[in-house]
Amino acid sequence: DAKTTQPNSMESNEEEPVHLPCNHSTISGTDYIHWYRQLPSQGPEYVIHGLTSNVNNRMASLAIAEDRKSSTLILHRATLRDAAVYYCILPQGAQKLVFGQGTRLTINP
Amino acid sequence: DTEVTQTPKHLVMGMTNKKSLKCEQHMGHRAMYWYKQKAKKPPELMFVYSYEKLSINESVPSRFSPECPNSSLLNLHLHALQPEDSALYLCASSQLPGTSGRSTDTQYFGPGTRLTVL
Protein backbone atom coordinates (compact mmCIF):
# COMPACT_ATOMS: atom_id res chain seq x y z
CA ASP A 1 0.00 0.00 0.00
CA ALA A 2 1.21 3.49 -0.84
CA LYS A 3 2.42 5.55 2.11
CA THR A 4 2.66 9.27 2.80
CA THR A 5 5.40 11.29 4.48
CA GLN A 6 4.76 14.64 6.14
CA PRO A 7 6.83 16.92 8.38
CA ASN A 8 6.02 16.40 12.06
CA SER A 9 5.31 20.07 12.70
CA MET A 10 5.15 23.46 11.03
CA GLU A 11 4.63 26.96 12.28
CA SER A 12 3.23 30.02 10.56
CA ASN A 13 1.83 33.43 11.33
CA GLU A 14 -1.75 34.54 11.27
CA GLU A 15 -3.03 35.91 7.93
CA GLU A 16 -0.08 34.45 6.03
CA PRO A 17 -0.28 31.58 3.52
CA VAL A 18 0.71 28.12 4.69
CA HIS A 19 2.06 25.37 2.45
CA LEU A 20 1.84 21.89 3.94
CA PRO A 21 3.84 19.31 1.95
CA CYS A 22 3.20 15.61 1.54
CA ASN A 23 5.35 13.02 -0.23
CA HIS A 24 3.72 9.91 -1.70
CA SER A 25 6.36 8.51 -4.03
CA THR A 26 4.71 5.07 -4.31
CA ILE A 27 1.31 6.41 -5.33
CA SER A 28 -0.50 4.41 -7.99
CA GLY A 29 -2.29 5.88 -10.97
CA THR A 30 -5.74 5.52 -9.44
CA ASP A 31 -4.96 6.71 -5.90
CA TYR A 32 -6.78 9.85 -4.84
CA ILE A 33 -5.00 12.19 -2.42
CA HIS A 34 -7.17 13.19 0.53
CA TRP A 35 -6.49 15.72 3.27
CA TYR A 36 -8.19 15.77 6.63
CA ARG A 37 -7.45 17.89 9.66
CA GLN A 38 -8.09 17.41 13.35
CA LEU A 39 -8.62 20.46 15.49
CA PRO A 40 -7.91 20.16 19.23
CA SER A 41 -10.51 18.05 21.06
CA GLN A 42 -12.45 17.30 17.87
CA GLY A 43 -12.79 14.47 15.39
CA PRO A 44 -11.04 14.74 12.03
CA GLU A 45 -12.72 16.78 9.32
CA TYR A 46 -12.39 16.54 5.55
CA VAL A 47 -10.45 19.34 3.89
CA ILE A 48 -9.96 18.52 0.22
CA HIS A 49 -9.05 15.76 -2.22
CA GLY A 50 -7.74 15.41 -5.75
CA LEU A 51 -6.44 12.99 -8.36
CA THR A 52 -4.29 14.78 -10.91
CA SER A 53 -5.10 18.44 -11.33
CA ASN A 54 -5.05 21.16 -8.73
CA VAL A 55 -8.20 21.61 -6.69
CA ASN A 56 -9.71 24.53 -4.82
CA ASN A 57 -12.50 24.78 -2.30
CA ARG A 58 -13.57 27.24 0.34
CA MET A 59 -11.15 25.81 2.89
CA ALA A 60 -7.96 25.28 0.94
CA SER A 61 -6.20 24.51 -2.33
CA LEU A 62 -4.46 21.29 -3.26
CA ALA A 63 -1.50 21.45 -5.61
CA ILE A 64 -0.49 18.08 -7.05
CA ALA A 65 2.91 17.58 -8.68
CA GLU A 66 2.91 16.56 -12.30
CA ASP A 67 4.41 13.14 -11.45
CA ARG A 68 1.93 12.84 -8.53
CA LYS A 69 4.71 11.84 -6.15
CA SER A 70 4.02 14.83 -3.93
CA SER A 71 1.30 17.32 -3.13
CA THR A 72 0.90 20.52 -1.15
CA LEU A 73 -2.06 21.70 0.84
CA ILE A 74 -2.31 25.48 0.73
CA LEU A 75 -4.14 27.55 3.30
CA HIS A 76 -4.28 30.96 1.66
CA ARG A 77 -4.65 33.06 4.79
CA ALA A 78 -4.19 31.15 8.00
CA THR A 79 -6.20 32.03 11.09
CA LEU A 80 -5.77 30.85 14.65
CA ARG A 81 -8.66 28.43 14.03
CA ASP A 82 -6.53 26.62 11.44
CA ALA A 83 -4.20 25.30 14.15
CA ALA A 84 -4.63 21.54 13.87
CA VAL A 85 -3.00 18.28 12.84
CA TYR A 86 -3.22 17.92 9.06
CA TYR A 87 -3.27 14.44 7.58
CA CYS A 88 -2.42 13.58 3.98
CA ILE A 89 -4.03 10.22 3.14
CA LEU A 90 -4.09 7.81 0.22
CA PRO A 91 -7.24 5.77 0.89
CA GLN A 92 -6.82 2.01 0.70
CA GLY A 93 -9.87 0.94 -1.23
CA ALA A 94 -13.25 2.54 -1.12
CA GLN A 95 -13.62 2.94 2.62
CA LYS A 96 -10.30 2.62 4.35
CA LEU A 97 -8.54 5.77 5.51
CA VAL A 98 -5.13 5.01 6.98
CA PHE A 99 -3.94 8.04 8.92
CA GLY A 100 -0.20 8.71 9.14
CA GLN A 101 1.39 10.87 11.82
CA GLY A 102 0.32 14.10 10.13
CA THR A 103 1.72 17.61 10.48
CA ARG A 104 0.94 19.62 13.60
CA LEU A 105 0.39 23.20 12.42
CA THR A 106 0.88 26.03 14.89
CA ILE A 107 -0.37 29.51 14.01
CA ASN A 108 1.20 32.48 15.77
CA PRO A 109 -0.92 35.59 16.36
CA ASP B 1 -27.36 18.27 8.77
CA THR B 2 -23.77 17.01 8.51
CA GLU B 3 -23.45 16.01 12.12
CA VAL B 4 -22.37 12.74 13.66
CA THR B 5 -23.22 12.57 17.35
CA GLN B 6 -21.59 10.33 19.91
CA THR B 7 -22.60 9.52 23.45
CA PRO B 8 -21.34 9.62 26.08
CA LYS B 9 -18.63 12.26 25.74
CA HIS B 10 -16.62 10.70 28.55
CA LEU B 11 -16.75 7.23 30.08
CA VAL B 12 -14.82 5.72 32.96
CA MET B 13 -15.16 1.98 33.48
CA GLY B 14 -13.57 -0.82 35.42
CA MET B 15 -12.07 -3.89 33.79
CA THR B 16 -15.06 -6.04 34.76
CA ASN B 17 -17.73 -3.61 33.55
CA LYS B 18 -19.86 -3.82 30.42
CA LYS B 19 -20.61 -0.55 28.69
CA SER B 20 -21.66 0.68 25.25
CA LEU B 21 -20.73 3.62 23.06
CA LYS B 22 -23.37 5.06 20.76
CA CYS B 23 -23.09 6.88 17.44
CA GLU B 24 -25.87 8.41 15.36
CA GLN B 25 -26.12 10.14 11.99
CA HIS B 26 -29.08 11.39 9.97
CA MET B 27 -27.35 12.12 6.68
CA GLY B 28 -28.65 8.99 4.98
CA HIS B 29 -25.16 7.51 4.93
CA ARG B 30 -24.95 3.73 4.55
CA ALA B 31 -21.36 3.27 5.73
CA MET B 32 -20.34 3.74 9.37
CA TYR B 33 -16.97 3.39 11.05
CA TRP B 34 -15.31 3.00 14.43
CA TYR B 35 -11.79 4.37 14.98
CA LYS B 36 -9.56 4.29 18.04
CA GLN B 37 -7.16 7.15 18.79
CA LYS B 38 -4.54 6.99 21.52
CA ALA B 39 -3.10 10.21 22.88
CA LYS B 40 -0.91 12.07 20.38
CA LYS B 41 -1.36 9.30 17.80
CA PRO B 42 -3.41 9.22 14.57
CA PRO B 43 -6.81 7.51 14.44
CA GLU B 44 -6.75 3.78 13.65
CA LEU B 45 -9.60 2.06 11.88
CA MET B 46 -11.36 -0.67 13.88
CA PHE B 47 -14.58 -1.60 12.08
CA VAL B 48 -16.57 -0.66 8.98
CA TYR B 49 -20.27 -1.33 8.41
CA SER B 50 -21.75 -1.15 4.92
CA TYR B 51 -25.53 -1.39 4.58
CA GLU B 52 -25.70 -2.40 8.25
CA LYS B 53 -23.39 -5.37 7.66
CA LEU B 54 -19.86 -5.66 9.03
CA SER B 55 -17.53 -5.31 6.06
CA ILE B 56 -14.15 -4.64 7.67
CA ASN B 57 -12.78 -5.82 11.04
CA GLU B 58 -9.17 -4.76 11.51
CA SER B 59 -8.36 -7.74 13.76
CA VAL B 60 -9.88 -6.03 16.77
CA PRO B 61 -10.00 -8.08 20.02
CA SER B 62 -13.36 -9.65 20.80
CA ARG B 63 -13.77 -7.53 23.93
CA PHE B 64 -14.92 -4.86 21.43
CA SER B 65 -18.21 -5.85 19.82
CA PRO B 66 -19.77 -3.58 17.20
CA GLU B 67 -23.43 -3.49 16.32
CA CYS B 68 -25.37 -1.62 13.64
CA PRO B 69 -29.09 -1.92 14.54
CA ASN B 70 -30.21 0.35 11.70
CA SER B 71 -28.79 2.68 9.07
CA SER B 72 -28.57 5.63 11.47
CA LEU B 73 -27.13 3.97 14.55
CA LEU B 74 -23.82 2.35 15.39
CA ASN B 75 -22.93 0.91 18.78
CA LEU B 76 -19.68 -0.37 20.24
CA HIS B 77 -20.16 -2.79 23.13
CA LEU B 78 -17.28 -2.99 25.58
CA HIS B 79 -16.57 -5.87 27.94
CA ALA B 80 -13.57 -6.87 30.03
CA LEU B 81 -11.42 -4.03 28.71
CA GLN B 82 -7.83 -3.41 29.74
CA PRO B 83 -6.26 -0.12 30.86
CA GLU B 84 -4.40 0.04 27.53
CA ASP B 85 -7.79 0.31 25.80
CA SER B 86 -8.13 3.81 27.22
CA ALA B 87 -8.41 6.10 24.20
CA LEU B 88 -10.66 8.40 22.20
CA TYR B 89 -13.17 6.36 20.22
CA LEU B 90 -14.30 8.07 17.06
CA CYS B 91 -17.31 7.26 14.92
CA ALA B 92 -17.62 8.31 11.28
CA SER B 93 -20.06 7.88 8.44
CA SER B 94 -20.01 8.23 4.67
CA GLN B 95 -22.06 7.57 1.60
CA LEU B 96 -21.08 4.33 0.01
CA PRO B 97 -18.55 4.62 -2.83
CA GLY B 98 -20.11 4.90 -6.19
CA THR B 99 -23.11 6.84 -4.94
CA SER B 100 -21.33 10.14 -5.48
CA GLY B 101 -19.11 9.10 -8.36
CA ARG B 102 -15.91 9.29 -6.32
CA SER B 103 -13.63 6.40 -5.51
CA THR B 104 -13.63 7.17 -1.79
CA ASP B 105 -16.33 9.19 -0.15
CA THR B 106 -15.80 11.86 2.45
CA GLN B 107 -16.01 10.56 5.99
CA TYR B 108 -17.78 12.71 8.58
CA PHE B 109 -16.48 12.22 12.10
CA GLY B 110 -18.13 12.68 15.44
CA PRO B 111 -16.35 14.38 18.37
CA GLY B 112 -15.52 11.04 19.97
CA THR B 113 -15.98 9.35 23.33
CA ARG B 114 -13.03 9.58 25.67
CA LEU B 115 -12.78 6.24 27.44
CA THR B 116 -10.77 5.58 30.57
CA VAL B 117 -10.38 2.00 31.80
CA LEU B 118 -9.30 1.66 35.41
Boltz contact constraints between the chains, C-beta under 6 A:
constraints:
  - contact:
      token1: [A, 32]
      token2: [B, 103]
      max_distance: 6.0
  - contact:
      token1: [A, 32]
      token2: [B, 104]
      max_distance: 6.0
  - contact:
      token1: [A, 42]
      token2: [B, 111]
      max_distance: 6.0
  - contact:
      token1: [A, 43]
      token2: [B, 90]
      max_distance: 6.0
  - contact:
      token1: [A, 43]
      token2: [B, 109]
      max_distance: 6.0
  - contact:
      token1: [A, 43]
      token2: [B, 110]
      max_distance: 6.0
  - contact:
      token1: [A, 43]
      token2: [B, 111]
      max_distance: 6.0
  - contact:
      token1: [A, 43]
      token2: [B, 112]
      max_distance: 6.0
  - contact:
      token1: [A, 44]
      token2: [B, 109]
      max_distance: 6.0
  - contact:
      token1: [A, 46]
      token2: [B, 106]
      max_distance: 6.0
  - contact:
      token1: [A, 91]
      token2: [B, 104]
      max_distance: 6.0
  - contact:
      token1: [A, 94]
      token2: [B, 97]
      max_distance: 6.0
  - contact:
      token1: [A, 94]
      token2: [B, 104]
      max_distance: 6.0
  - contact:
      token1: [A, 95]
      token2: [B, 31]
      max_distance: 6.0
  - contact:
      token1: [A, 95]
      token2: [B, 48]
      max_distance: 6.0
  - contact:
      token1: [A, 99]
      token2: [B, 42]
      max_distance: 6.0
  - contact:
      token1: [A, 99]
      token2: [B, 43]
      max_distance: 6.0
